[in-house]
Amino acid sequence: QKEVEQNSGPLSVPEGAIASLNCTYSDRGSQSFFWYRQYSGKSPELIMSIYSNGDKEDGRFTAQLNKASQYVSLLIRDSQPSDSATYLCAVRLSGGSYIPTFGRGTSLIVHP
Amino acid sequence: GAGVSQTPSNKVTEKGKYVELRCDPISGHTALYWYRQSLGQGPEFLIYFQGTGAADDSGLPNDRFFAVRPEGSVSTLKIQRTERGDSAVYLCASSPILAGASGELFFGEGSRLTVL
């Protein structure tokens, strides 16, 4: 079992819809969770971080964390074609030196 | 520069050759990370430096891979006797402190390595 799991997609949503991206992790002791966005041919950039159970909102983005279920998600409201990218979930695992471990990413396509 | 700079942006080499990839982090960032990203996969951790020393090299796949950061700024990833399976984008990232505190890694644009 991989430490951080994501469905590779692609997830296709119409413009204006809510896109829901999901991530599960294996290490129950993990404390910090991150979502990075990666456009094709570009490097990842951080868009959200979350540390406590519940929801965290930033503009059109909401991160949701459920540590009991070892599940973190990212919701994108009013999706735009410019949101089309790969979304990488990263988790600071509790062992070792706390280096962020990435999932394989979910490809999101927002079509007009 | 303002961001993390990586050179070369593209490198094509033949199997068995030696390759060096360079990373110049954001000025003042003490932590530096190397990741490798294959097509359709997420970044895979290779090695992390705090200052000049390699604080965690557990991700290096074998002894053909080595990285240095002699003055605590620029880092070089060195790959000996390259194999076709080494083909990937090598990403360098930096952060002001250990990434764990905020989780934000600032990535460079990567060096795409192709081994023929």
Interface residues (C-beta under 8 A of the other chain):
Chain A: V4 Q6 S8 S32 F33 F34 K42 S43 P44 E45 L46 S49 L88 A90 R92 G96 S97 Y98 I99 P100 T101 F102 G103 R104 G105
Chain B: Y33 Y35 G40 Q41 G42 P43 E44 F45 Y48 A55 D56 S58 G59 L91 L98 A99 G100 S102 G103 E104 L105 F107 G108 E109 G110
